[in-house]
Amino acid sequence: MQIVVRLDVVLAQRKMKSKDLAEAVGITVQNMSLLKSGKVKGVRFETLAKICEVLDCQPGDLLEAVAET
């Protein structure tokens, strides 16, 4: 099982730039870019909650579990 980050999809649906989200959440643009690309090993629940609050979504909208093929 692999976790896929769908943050870019939600950002596009909300017509929001990752730079603006990073500022609203209080993290660096570089960290937001790493999160968006899925190159992070983990994310704090506090950060995830802030992202969901700003984007008005649920964690399941941002993260998806897919079977590895």
CHARMM internal coordinates of N, CA and C (Angstrom, degrees):
IC EDIT
DIST 1 N 1 CA 1.4566
DIST 1 CA 1 C 1.5215
ANGL 1 N 1 CA 1 C 108.26
DIST 1 C 2 N 1.3013
ANGL 1 CA 1 C 2 N 115.25
DIHE 1 N 1 CA 1 C 2 N 137.96
DIST 2 N 2 CA 1.4591
ANGL 1 C 2 N 2 CA 122.20
DIHE 1 CA 1 C 2 N 2 CA -179.30
DIST 2 CA 2 C 1.5226
ANGL 2 N 2 CA 2 C 108.54
DIHE 1 C 2 N 2 CA 2 C -126.90
DIST 2 C 3 N 1.3301
ANGL 2 CA 2 C 3 N 116.21
DIHE 2 N 2 CA 2 C 3 N 141.41
DIST 3 N 3 CA 1.4618
ANGL 2 C 3 N 3 CA 121.00
DIHE 2 CA 2 C 3 N 3 CA 176.86
DIST 3 CA 3 C 1.5262
ANGL 3 N 3 CA 3 C 108.53
DIHE 2 C 3 N 3 CA 3 C -96.43
DIST 3 C 4 N 1.3208
ANGL 3 CA 3 C 4 N 116.38
DIHE 3 N 3 CA 3 C 4 N 124.69
DIST 4 N 4 CA 1.4587
ANGL 3 C 4 N 4 CA 122.55
DIHE 3 CA 3 C 4 N 4 CA 179.21
DIST 4 CA 4 C 1.5250
ANGL 4 N 4 CA 4 C 108.19
DIHE 3 C 4 N 4 CA 4 C -107.74
DIST 4 C 5 N 1.3269
ANGL 4 CA 4 C 5 N 115.87
DIHE 4 N 4 CA 4 C 5 N 131.16
DIST 5 N 5 CA 1.4656
ANGL 4 C 5 N 5 CA 121.43
DIHE 4 CA 4 C 5 N 5 CA 178.82
DIST 5 CA 5 C 1.5238
ANGL 5 N 5 CA 5 C 107.81
DIHE 4 C 5 N 5 CA 5 C -88.47
DIST 5 C 6 N 1.3342
ANGL 5 CA 5 C 6 N 115.92
DIHE 5 N 5 CA 5 C 6 N 123.52
DIST 6 N 6 CA 1.4734
ANGL 5 C 6 N 6 CA 122.17
DIHE 5 CA 5 C 6 N 6 CA -178.68
DIST 6 CA 6 C 1.5295
ANGL 6 N 6 CA 6 C 111.55
DIHE 5 C 6 N 6 CA 6 C -107.67
DIST 6 C 7 N 1.3148
ANGL 6 CA 6 C 7 N 116.06
DIHE 6 N 6 CA 6 C 7 N 25.53
DIST 7 N 7 CA 1.4672
ANGL 6 C 7 N 7 CA 121.02
DIHE 6 CA 6 C 7 N 7 CA -177.56
DIST 7 CA 7 C 1.5204
ANGL 7 N 7 CA 7 C 111.40
DIHE 6 C 7 N 7 CA 7 C -60.00
DIST 7 C 8 N 1.3237
ANGL 7 CA 7 C 8 N 117.80
DIHE 7 N 7 CA 7 C 8 N -39.38
DIST 8 N 8 CA 1.4609
ANGL 7 C 8 N 8 CA 120.38
DIHE 7 CA 7 C 8 N 8 CA 179.85
DIST 8 CA 8 C 1.5230
ANGL 8 N 8 CA 8 C 112.16
DIHE 7 C 8 N 8 CA 8 C -62.21
DIST 8 C 9 N 1.3298
ANGL 8 CA 8 C 9 N 116.87
DIHE 8 N 8 CA 8 C 9 N -35.75
DIST 9 N 9 CA 1.4639
ANGL 8 C 9 N 9 CA 121.13
DIHE 8 CA 8 C 9 N 9 CA 178.82
DIST 9 CA 9 C 1.5290
ANGL 9 N 9 CA 9 C 110.40
DIHE 8 C 9 N 9 CA 9 C -66.62
DIST 9 C 10 N 1.3441
ANGL 9 CA 9 C 10 N 116.27
DIHE 9 N 9 CA 9 C 10 N -45.71
DIST 10 N 10 CA 1.4679
ANGL 9 C 10 N 10 CA 120.74
DIHE 9 CA 9 C 10 N 10 CA -179.04
DIST 10 CA 10 C 1.5260
ANGL 10 N 10 CA 10 C 109.98
DIHE 9 C 10 N 10 CA 10 C -66.34
DIST 10 C 11 N 1.3298
ANGL 10 CA 10 C 11 N 117.15
DIHE 10 N 10 CA 10 C 11 N -39.54
DIST 11 N 11 CA 1.4675
ANGL 10 C 11 N 11 CA 119.85
DIHE 10 CA 10 C 11 N 11 CA 177.23
DIST 11 CA 11 C 1.5262
ANGL 11 N 11 CA 11 C 110.56
DIHE 10 C 11 N 11 CA 11 C -60.86
DIST 11 C 12 N 1.3192
ANGL 11 CA 11 C 12 N 117.50
DIHE 11 N 11 CA 11 C 12 N -42.92
DIST 12 N 12 CA 1.4660
ANGL 11 C 12 N 12 CA 120.96
DIHE 11 CA 11 C 12 N 12 CA 179.20
DIST 12 CA 12 C 1.5233
ANGL 12 N 12 CA 12 C 111.18
DIHE 11 C 12 N 12 CA 12 C -63.89
DIST 12 C 13 N 1.3422
ANGL 12 CA 12 C 13 N 116.44
DIHE 12 N 12 CA 12 C 13 N -40.40
DIST 13 N 13 CA 1.4657
ANGL 12 C 13 N 13 CA 120.16
DIHE 12 CA 12 C 13 N 13 CA 178.70
DIST 13 CA 13 C 1.5295
ANGL 13 N 13 CA 13 C 111.11
DIHE 12 C 13 N 13 CA 13 C -63.31
DIST 13 C 14 N 1.3377
ANGL 13 CA 13 C 14 N 116.19
DIHE 13 N 13 CA 13 C 14 N -35.13
DIST 14 N 14 CA 1.4702
ANGL 13 C 14 N 14 CA 121.08
DIHE 13 CA 13 C 14 N 14 CA -178.67
DIST 14 CA 14 C 1.5236
ANGL 14 N 14 CA 14 C 112.27
DIHE 13 C 14 N 14 CA 14 C -88.42
DIST 14 C 15 N 1.3498
ANGL 14 CA 14 C 15 N 116.00
DIHE 14 N 14 CA 14 C 15 N -2.58
DIST 15 N 15 CA 1.4683
ANGL 14 C 15 N 15 CA 121.92
DIHE 14 CA 14 C 15 N 15 CA -177.70
DIST 15 CA 15 C 1.5331
ANGL 15 N 15 CA 15 C 110.70
DIHE 14 C 15 N 15 CA 15 C 54.00
DIST 15 C 16 N 1.3263
ANGL 15 CA 15 C 16 N 114.87
DIHE 15 N 15 CA 15 C 16 N 48.68
DIST 16 N 16 CA 1.4548
ANGL 15 C 16 N 16 CA 121.92
DIHE 15 CA 15 C 16 N 16 CA -178.01
DIST 16 CA 16 C 1.5184
ANGL 16 N 16 CA 16 C 109.29
DIHE 15 C 16 N 16 CA 16 C -123.91
DIST 16 C 17 N 1.3136
ANGL 16 CA 16 C 17 N 116.62
DIHE 16 N 16 CA 16 C 17 N 144.27
DIST 17 N 17 CA 1.4598
ANGL 16 C 17 N 17 CA 121.36
DIHE 16 CA 16 C 17 N 17 CA 177.78
DIST 17 CA 17 C 1.5253
ANGL 17 N 17 CA 17 C 109.18
DIHE 16 C 17 N 17 CA 17 C -90.22
DIST 17 C 18 N 1.3321
ANGL 17 CA 17 C 18 N 114.91
DIHE 17 N 17 CA 17 C 18 N 148.88
DIST 18 N 18 CA 1.4680
ANGL 17 C 18 N 18 CA 119.03
DIHE 17 CA 17 C 18 N 18 CA -179.33
DIST 18 CA 18 C 1.5235
ANGL 18 N 18 CA 18 C 111.10
DIHE 17 C 18 N 18 CA 18 C -62.98
DIST 18 C 19 N 1.3209
ANGL 18 CA 18 C 19 N 117.67
DIHE 18 N 18 CA 18 C 19 N -29.63
DIST 19 N 19 CA 1.4718
ANGL 18 C 19 N 19 CA 121.45
DIHE 18 CA 18 C 19 N 19 CA 176.95
DIST 19 CA 19 C 1.5304
ANGL 19 N 19 CA 19 C 110.19
DIHE 18 C 19 N 19 CA 19 C -62.07
DIST 19 C 20 N 1.3145
ANGL 19 CA 19 C 20 N 116.46
DIHE 19 N 19 CA 19 C 20 N -44.13
DIST 20 N 20 CA 1.4659
ANGL 19 C 20 N 20 CA 121.00
DIHE 19 CA 19 C 20 N 20 CA 179.69
DIST 20 CA 20 C 1.5228
ANGL 20 N 20 CA 20 C 111.35
DIHE 19 C 20 N 20 CA 20 C -66.74
DIST 20 C 21 N 1.3237
ANGL 20 CA 20 C 21 N 116.59
DIHE 20 N 20 CA 20 C 21 N -38.54
DIST 21 N 21 CA 1.4626
ANGL 20 C 21 N 21 CA 120.55
DIHE 20 CA 20 C 21 N 21 CA 177.83
DIST 21 CA 21 C 1.5219
ANGL 21 N 21 CA 21 C 110.34
DIHE 20 C 21 N 21 CA 21 C -66.01
DIST 21 C 22 N 1.3254
ANGL 21 CA 21 C 22 N 116.87
DIHE 21 N 21 CA 21 C 22 N -42.61
DIST 22 N 22 CA 1.4646
ANGL 21 C 22 N 22 CA 120.94
DIHE 21 CA 21 C 22 N 22 CA 179.17
DIST 22 CA 22 C 1.5266
ANGL 22 N 22 CA 22 C 110.72
DIHE 21 C 22 N 22 CA 22 C -58.50
DIST 22 C 23 N 1.3229
ANGL 22 CA 22 C 23 N 116.56
DIHE 22 N 22 CA 22 C 23 N -44.22
DIST 23 N 23 CA 1.4690
ANGL 22 C 23 N 23 CA 120.88
DIHE 22 CA 22 C 23 N 23 CA 178.68
DIST 23 CA 23 C 1.5267
ANGL 23 N 23 CA 23 C 111.26
DIHE 22 C 23 N 23 CA 23 C -63.43
DIST 23 C 24 N 1.3248
ANGL 23 CA 23 C 24 N 116.45
DIHE 23 N 23 CA 23 C 24 N -43.10
DIST 24 N 24 CA 1.4656
ANGL 23 C 24 N 24 CA 120.51
DIHE 23 CA 23 C 24 N 24 CA -178.37
DIST 24 CA 24 C 1.5268
ANGL 24 N 24 CA 24 C 111.94
DIHE 23 C 24 N 24 CA 24 C -67.24
DIST 24 C 25 N 1.3294
ANGL 24 CA 24 C 25 N 116.69
DIHE 24 N 24 CA 24 C 25 N -33.26
DIST 25 N 25 CA 1.4623
ANGL 24 C 25 N 25 CA 121.45
DIHE 24 CA 24 C 25 N 25 CA -177.59
DIST 25 CA 25 C 1.5271
ANGL 25 N 25 CA 25 C 111.28
DIHE 24 C 25 N 25 CA 25 C -84.92
DIST 25 C 26 N 1.3301
ANGL 25 CA 25 C 26 N 115.86
DIHE 25 N 25 CA 25 C 26 N -28.88
DIST 26 N 26 CA 1.4578
ANGL 25 C 26 N 26 CA 119.91
DIHE 25 CA 25 C 26 N 26 CA 179.88
DIST 26 CA 26 C 1.5173
ANGL 26 N 26 CA 26 C 113.43
DIHE 25 C 26 N 26 CA 26 C 93.70
DIST 26 C 27 N 1.3408
ANGL 26 CA 26 C 27 N 116.87
DIHE 26 N 26 CA 26 C 27 N 31.03
DIST 27 N 27 CA 1.4601
ANGL 26 C 27 N 27 CA 120.54
DIHE 26 CA 26 C 27 N 27 CA 174.80
DIST 27 CA 27 C 1.5212
ANGL 27 N 27 CA 27 C 108.25
DIHE 26 C 27 N 27 CA 27 C -123.69
DIST 27 C 28 N 1.3284
ANGL 27 CA 27 C 28 N 116.15
DIHE 27 N 27 CA 27 C 28 N 165.55
DIST 28 N 28 CA 1.4574
ANGL 27 C 28 N 28 CA 119.49
DIHE 27 CA 27 C 28 N 28 CA -177.93
DIST 28 CA 28 C 1.5246
ANGL 28 N 28 CA 28 C 110.51
DIHE 27 C 28 N 28 CA 28 C -73.61
DIST 28 C 29 N 1.3134
ANGL 28 CA 28 C 29 N 114.98
DIHE 28 N 28 CA 28 C 29 N 157.01
DIST 29 N 29 CA 1.4615
ANGL 28 C 29 N 29 CA 121.04
DIHE 28 CA 28 C 29 N 29 CA 177.20
DIST 29 CA 29 C 1.5269
ANGL 29 N 29 CA 29 C 109.47
DIHE 28 C 29 N 29 CA 29 C -62.37
DIST 29 C 30 N 1.3355
ANGL 29 CA 29 C 30 N 116.91
DIHE 29 N 29 CA 29 C 30 N -36.43
DIST 30 N 30 CA 1.4655
ANGL 29 C 30 N 30 CA 120.91
DIHE 29 CA 29 C 30 N 30 CA 179.01
DIST 30 CA 30 C 1.5295
ANGL 30 N 30 CA 30 C 110.76
DIHE 29 C 30 N 30 CA 30 C -63.51
DIST 30 C 31 N 1.3279
ANGL 30 CA 30 C 31 N 117.30
DIHE 30 N 30 CA 30 C 31 N -44.35
DIST 31 N 31 CA 1.4660
ANGL 30 C 31 N 31 CA 120.09
DIHE 30 CA 30 C 31 N 31 CA 178.29
DIST 31 CA 31 C 1.5259
ANGL 31 N 31 CA 31 C 111.26
DIHE 30 C 31 N 31 CA 31 C -65.82
DIST 31 C 32 N 1.3225
ANGL 31 CA 31 C 32 N 117.03
DIHE 31 N 31 CA 31 C 32 N -37.05
DIST 32 N 32 CA 1.4647
ANGL 31 C 32 N 32 CA 120.32
DIHE 31 CA 31 C 32 N 32 CA 177.22
DIST 32 CA 32 C 1.5277
ANGL 32 N 32 CA 32 C 109.88
DIHE 31 C 32 N 32 CA 32 C -63.98
DIST 32 C 33 N 1.3229
ANGL 32 CA 32 C 33 N 116.82
DIHE 32 N 32 CA 32 C 33 N -40.44
DIST 33 N 33 CA 1.4550
ANGL 32 C 33 N 33 CA 121.24
DIHE 32 CA 32 C 33 N 33 CA 178.72
DIST 33 CA 33 C 1.5269
ANGL 33 N 33 CA 33 C 111.21
DIHE 32 C 33 N 33 CA 33 C -63.17
DIST 33 C 34 N 1.3304
ANGL 33 CA 33 C 34 N 116.84
DIHE 33 N 33 CA 33 C 34 N -42.13
DIST 34 N 34 CA 1.4665
ANGL 33 C 34 N 34 CA 120.93
DIHE 33 CA 33 C 34 N 34 CA 178.09
DIST 34 CA 34 C 1.5281
ANGL 34 N 34 CA 34 C 110.79
DIHE 33 C 34 N 34 CA 34 C -64.17
DIST 34 C 35 N 1.3215
ANGL 34 CA 34 C 35 N 116.21
DIHE 34 N 34 CA 34 C 35 N -41.47
DIST 35 N 35 CA 1.4638
ANGL 34 C 35 N 35 CA 120.71
DIHE 34 CA 34 C 35 N 35 CA 178.75
DIST 35 CA 35 C 1.5245
ANGL 35 N 35 CA 35 C 110.39
DIHE 34 C 35 N 35 CA 35 C -64.50
DIST 35 C 36 N 1.3237
ANGL 35 CA 35 C 36 N 115.72
DIHE 35 N 35 CA 35 C 36 N -45.44
DIST 36 N 36 CA 1.4614
ANGL 35 C 36 N 36 CA 121.36
DIHE 35 CA 35 C 36 N 36 CA -178.57
DIST 36 CA 36 C 1.5309
ANGL 36 N 36 CA 36 C 111.68
DIHE 35 C 36 N 36 CA 36 C -61.56
DIST 36 C 37 N 1.3214
ANGL 36 CA 36 C 37 N 116.70
DIHE 36 N 36 CA 36 C 37 N -35.60
DIST 37 N 37 CA 1.4628
ANGL 36 C 37 N 37 CA 120.35
DIHE 36 CA 36 C 37 N 37 CA -178.48
DIST 37 CA 37 C 1.5274
ANGL 37 N 37 CA 37 C 112.46
DIHE 36 C 37 N 37 CA 37 C -84.13
DIST 37 C 38 N 1.3362
ANGL 37 CA 37 C 38 N 117.00
DIHE 37 N 37 CA 37 C 38 N -8.08
DIST 38 N 38 CA 1.4585
ANGL 37 C 38 N 38 CA 120.41
DIHE 37 CA 37 C 38 N 38 CA 179.21
DIST 38 CA 38 C 1.5148
ANGL 38 N 38 CA 38 C 113.61
DIHE 37 C 38 N 38 CA 38 C 80.83
DIST 38 C 39 N 1.3181
ANGL 38 CA 38 C 39 N 117.49
DIHE 38 N 38 CA 38 C 39 N 16.64
DIST 39 N 39 CA 1.4658
ANGL 38 C 39 N 39 CA 121.95
DIHE 38 CA 38 C 39 N 39 CA -176.77
DIST 39 CA 39 C 1.5217
ANGL 39 N 39 CA 39 C 113.28
DIHE 38 C 39 N 39 CA 39 C -91.74
DIST 39 C 40 N 1.3093
ANGL 39 CA 39 C 40 N 117.64
DIHE 39 N 39 CA 39 C 40 N 18.26
DIST 40 N 40 CA 1.4630
ANGL 39 C 40 N 40 CA 121.32
DIHE 39 CA 39 C 40 N 40 CA 177.81
DIST 40 CA 40 C 1.5265
ANGL 40 N 40 CA 40 C 109.01
DIHE 39 C 40 N 40 CA 40 C -105.69
DIST 40 C 41 N 1.3062
ANGL 40 CA 40 C 41 N 115.64
DIHE 40 N 40 CA 40 C 41 N 152.16
DIST 41 N 41 CA 1.4670
ANGL 40 C 41 N 41 CA 120.94
DIHE 40 CA 40 C 41 N 41 CA 179.14
DIST 41 CA 41 C 1.5227
ANGL 41 N 41 CA 41 C 111.20
DIHE 40 C 41 N 41 CA 41 C -84.60
DIST 41 C 42 N 1.3245
ANGL 41 CA 41 C 42 N 116.48
DIHE 41 N 41 CA 41 C 42 N -22.12
DIST 42 N 42 CA 1.4565
ANGL 41 C 42 N 42 CA 120.20
DIHE 41 CA 41 C 42 N 42 CA -178.82
DIST 42 CA 42 C 1.5117
ANGL 42 N 42 CA 42 C 110.82
DIHE 41 C 42 N 42 CA 42 C -167.31
DIST 42 C 43 N 1.3176
ANGL 42 CA 42 C 43 N 114.79
DIHE 42 N 42 CA 42 C 43 N 170.36
DIST 43 N 43 CA 1.4647
ANGL 42 C 43 N 43 CA 121.08
DIHE 42 CA 42 C 43 N 43 CA 178.08
DIST 43 CA 43 C 1.5244
ANGL 43 N 43 CA 43 C 107.39
DIHE 42 C 43 N 43 CA 43 C -142.47
DIST 43 C 44 N 1.3047
ANGL 43 CA 43 C 44 N 116.00
DIHE 43 N 43 CA 43 C 44 N 139.67
DIST 44 N 44 CA 1.4648
ANGL 43 C 44 N 44 CA 119.87
DIHE 43 CA 43 C 44 N 44 CA 178.52
DIST 44 CA 44 C 1.5212
ANGL 44 N 44 CA 44 C 109.70
DIHE 43 C 44 N 44 CA 44 C -70.26
DIST 44 C 45 N 1.3193
ANGL 44 CA 44 C 45 N 114.48
DIHE 44 N 44 CA 44 C 45 N 142.33
DIST 45 N 45 CA 1.4680
ANGL 44 C 45 N 45 CA 118.77
DIHE 44 CA 44 C 45 N 45 CA 177.98
DIST 45 CA 45 C 1.5223
ANGL 45 N 45 CA 45 C 110.77
DIHE 44 C 45 N 45 CA 45 C -59.46
DIST 45 C 46 N 1.3129
ANGL 45 CA 45 C 46 N 117.31
DIHE 45 N 45 CA 45 C 46 N -35.16
DIST 46 N 46 CA 1.4674
ANGL 45 C 46 N 46 CA 121.39
DIHE 45 CA 45 C 46 N 46 CA 179.01
DIST 46 CA 46 C 1.5311
ANGL 46 N 46 CA 46 C 110.36
DIHE 45 C 46 N 46 CA 46 C -60.92
DIST 46 C 47 N 1.3280
ANGL 46 CA 46 C 47 N 116.35
DIHE 46 N 46 CA 46 C 47 N -44.23
DIST 47 N 47 CA 1.4651
ANGL 46 C 47 N 47 CA 121.09
DIHE 46 CA 46 C 47 N 47 CA 178.68
DIST 47 CA 47 C 1.5196
ANGL 47 N 47 CA 47 C 110.53
DIHE 46 C 47 N 47 CA 47 C -66.48
DIST 47 C 48 N 1.3169
ANGL 47 CA 47 C 48 N 116.75
DIHE 47 N 47 CA 47 C 48 N -43.89
DIST 48 N 48 CA 1.4618
ANGL 47 C 48 N 48 CA 121.26
DIHE 47 CA 47 C 48 N 48 CA 178.40
DIST 48 CA 48 C 1.5272
ANGL 48 N 48 CA 48 C 110.93
DIHE 47 C 48 N 48 CA 48 C -60.95
DIST 48 C 49 N 1.3199
ANGL 48 CA 48 C 49 N 116.52
DIHE 48 N 48 CA 48 C 49 N -40.88
DIST 49 N 49 CA 1.4698
ANGL 48 C 49 N 49 CA 120.89
DIHE 48 CA 48 C 49 N 49 CA 178.96
DIST 49 CA 49 C 1.5282
ANGL 49 N 49 CA 49 C 110.96
DIHE 48 C 49 N 49 CA 49 C -64.13
DIST 49 C 50 N 1.3363
ANGL 49 CA 49 C 50 N 117.71
DIHE 49 N 49 CA 49 C 50 N -40.87
DIST 50 N 50 CA 1.4655
ANGL 49 C 50 N 50 CA 121.05
DIHE 49 CA 49 C 50 N 50 CA 179.06
DIST 50 CA 50 C 1.5271
ANGL 50 N 50 CA 50 C 110.91
DIHE 49 C 50 N 50 CA 50 C -65.50
DIST 50 C 51 N 1.3377
ANGL 50 CA 50 C 51 N 115.92
DIHE 50 N 50 CA 50 C 51 N -41.57
DIST 51 N 51 CA 1.4641
ANGL 50 C 51 N 51 CA 119.70
DIHE 50 CA 50 C 51 N 51 CA 178.30
DIST 51 CA 51 C 1.5246
ANGL 51 N 51 CA 51 C 109.91
DIHE 50 C 51 N 51 CA 51 C -61.42
DIST 51 C 52 N 1.3200
ANGL 51 CA 51 C 52 N 116.51
DIHE 51 N 51 CA 51 C 52 N -45.24
DIST 52 N 52 CA 1.4697
ANGL 51 C 52 N 52 CA 120.68
DIHE 51 CA 51 C 52 N 52 CA 179.22
DIST 52 CA 52 C 1.5239
ANGL 52 N 52 CA 52 C 111.71
DIHE 51 C 52 N 52 CA 52 C -63.30
DIST 52 C 53 N 1.3232
ANGL 52 CA 52 C 53 N 116.44
DIHE 52 N 52 CA 52 C 53 N -37.71
DIST 53 N 53 CA 1.4677
ANGL 52 C 53 N 53 CA 120.23
DIHE 52 CA 52 C 53 N 53 CA 178.90
DIST 53 CA 53 C 1.5258
ANGL 53 N 53 CA 53 C 110.54
DIHE 52 C 53 N 53 CA 53 C -64.30
DIST 53 C 54 N 1.3266
ANGL 53 CA 53 C 54 N 116.63
DIHE 53 N 53 CA 53 C 54 N -47.18
DIST 54 N 54 CA 1.4660
ANGL 53 C 54 N 54 CA 120.72
DIHE 53 CA 53 C 54 N 54 CA -178.59
DIST 54 CA 54 C 1.5234
ANGL 54 N 54 CA 54 C 111.19
DIHE 53 C 54 N 54 CA 54 C -65.74
DIST 54 C 55 N 1.3365
ANGL 54 CA 54 C 55 N 116.68
DIHE 54 N 54 CA 54 C 55 N -41.45
DIST 55 N 55 CA 1.4692
ANGL 54 C 55 N 55 CA 120.51
DIHE 54 CA 54 C 55 N 55 CA -177.76
DIST 55 CA 55 C 1.5252
ANGL 55 N 55 CA 55 C 113.17
DIHE 54 C 55 N 55 CA 55 C -87.14
DIST 55 C 56 N 1.3314
ANGL 55 CA 55 C 56 N 116.90
DIHE 55 N 55 CA 55 C 56 N -3.95
DIST 56 N 56 CA 1.4581
ANGL 55 C 56 N 56 CA 122.22
DIHE 55 CA 55 C 56 N 56 CA -178.87
DIST 56 CA 56 C 1.5338
ANGL 56 N 56 CA 56 C 110.68
DIHE 55 C 56 N 56 CA 56 C 53.31
DIST 56 C 57 N 1.3365
ANGL 56 CA 56 C 57 N 114.31
DIHE 56 N 56 CA 56 C 57 N 58.22
DIST 57 N 57 CA 1.4608
ANGL 56 C 57 N 57 CA 120.18
DIHE 56 CA 56 C 57 N 57 CA -178.46
DIST 57 CA 57 C 1.5261
ANGL 57 N 57 CA 57 C 110.12
DIHE 56 C 57 N 57 CA 57 C -143.60
DIST 57 C 58 N 1.3057
ANGL 57 CA 57 C 58 N 115.98
DIHE 57 N 57 CA 57 C 58 N 178.82
DIST 58 N 58 CA 1.4578
ANGL 57 C 58 N 58 CA 123.45
DIHE 57 CA 57 C 58 N 58 CA 176.81
DIST 58 CA 58 C 1.5318
ANGL 58 N 58 CA 58 C 108.95
DIHE 57 C 58 N 58 CA 58 C -105.07
DIST 58 C 59 N 1.3471
ANGL 58 CA 58 C 59 N 118.38
DIHE 58 N 58 CA 58 C 59 N 155.77
DIST 59 N 59 CA 1.4654
ANGL 58 C 59 N 59 CA 119.96
DIHE 58 CA 58 C 59 N 59 CA 177.61
DIST 59 CA 59 C 1.5321
ANGL 59 N 59 CA 59 C 113.25
DIHE 58 C 59 N 59 CA 59 C -54.16
DIST 59 C 60 N 1.3160
ANGL 59 CA 59 C 60 N 117.41
DIHE 59 N 59 CA 59 C 60 N -34.17
DIST 60 N 60 CA 1.4506
ANGL 59 C 60 N 60 CA 121.47
DIHE 59 CA 59 C 60 N 60 CA 178.66
DIST 60 CA 60 C 1.5261
ANGL 60 N 60 CA 60 C 113.46
DIHE 59 C 60 N 60 CA 60 C -65.61
DIST 60 C 61 N 1.3289
ANGL 60 CA 60 C 61 N 117.09
DIHE 60 N 60 CA 60 C 61 N -19.43
DIST 61 N 61 CA 1.4531
ANGL 60 C 61 N 61 CA 120.69
DIHE 60 CA 60 C 61 N 61 CA 175.55
DIST 61 CA 61 C 1.5271
ANGL 61 N 61 CA 61 C 110.89
DIHE 60 C 61 N 61 CA 61 C -75.07
DIST 61 C 62 N 1.3376
ANGL 61 CA 61 C 62 N 116.20
DIHE 61 N 61 CA 61 C 62 N -23.66
DIST 62 N 62 CA 1.4633
ANGL 61 C 62 N 62 CA 122.00
DIHE 61 CA 61 C 62 N 62 CA -176.61
DIST 62 CA 62 C 1.5139
ANGL 62 N 62 CA 62 C 113.63
DIHE 61 C 62 N 62 CA 62 C -97.89
DIST 62 C 63 N 1.3186
ANGL 62 CA 62 C 63 N 116.82
DIHE 62 N 62 CA 62 C 63 N -27.74
DIST 63 N 63 CA 1.4596
ANGL 62 C 63 N 63 CA 122.12
DIHE 62 CA 62 C 63 N 63 CA -175.71
DIST 63 CA 63 C 1.5229
ANGL 63 N 63 CA 63 C 109.89
DIHE 62 C 63 N 63 CA 63 C -122.87
DIST 63 C 64 N 1.3303
ANGL 63 CA 63 C 64 N 115.67
DIHE 63 N 63 CA 63 C 64 N 136.45
DIST 64 N 64 CA 1.4579
ANGL 63 C 64 N 64 CA 120.22
DIHE 63 CA 63 C 64 N 64 CA -179.79
DIST 64 CA 64 C 1.5147
ANGL 64 N 64 CA 64 C 109.23
DIHE 63 C 64 N 64 CA 64 C -134.53
DIST 64 C 65 N 1.3200
ANGL 64 CA 64 C 65 N 116.78
DIHE 64 N 64 CA 64 C 65 N 132.89
DIST 65 N 65 CA 1.4616
ANGL 64 C 65 N 65 CA 122.23
DIHE 64 CA 64 C 65 N 65 CA 176.54
DIST 65 CA 65 C 1.5222
ANGL 65 N 65 CA 65 C 108.14
DIHE 64 C 65 N 65 CA 65 C -92.29
DIST 65 C 66 N 1.3341
ANGL 65 CA 65 C 66 N 115.76
DIHE 65 N 65 CA 65 C 66 N 124.92
DIST 66 N 66 CA 1.4686
ANGL 65 C 66 N 66 CA 120.71
DIHE 65 CA 65 C 66 N 66 CA 179.38
DIST 66 CA 66 C 1.5210
ANGL 66 N 66 CA 66 C 109.09
DIHE 65 C 66 N 66 CA 66 C -127.48
DIST 66 C 67 N 1.3171
ANGL 66 CA 66 C 67 N 115.76
DIHE 66 N 66 CA 66 C 67 N 147.47
DIST 67 N 67 CA 1.4598
ANGL 66 C 67 N 67 CA 121.17
DIHE 66 CA 66 C 67 N 67 CA 178.33
DIST 67 CA 67 C 1.5226
ANGL 67 N 67 CA 67 C 109.57
DIHE 66 C 67 N 67 CA 67 C -72.51
DIST 67 C 68 N 1.3174
ANGL 67 CA 67 C 68 N 115.86
DIHE 67 N 67 CA 67 C 68 N 138.38
DIST 68 N 68 CA 1.4596
ANGL 67 C 68 N 68 CA 120.07
DIHE 67 CA 67 C 68 N 68 CA 176.61
DIST 68 CA 68 C 1.5179
ANGL 68 N 68 CA 68 C 108.95
DIHE 67 C 68 N 68 CA 68 C -79.26
DIST 68 C 69 N 1.3346
ANGL 68 CA 68 C 69 N 115.72
DIHE 68 N 68 CA 68 C 69 N 137.61
DIST 69 N 69 CA 1.4626
ANGL 68 C 69 N 69 CA 119.07
DIHE 68 CA 68 C 69 N 69 CA -179.58
DIST 69 CA 69 C 1.5007
ANGL 69 N 69 CA 69 C 111.17
DIHE 68 C 69 N 69 CA 69 C -112.15
END
COOR INIT
IC SEED 1 N 1 CA 1 C
IC BUILD
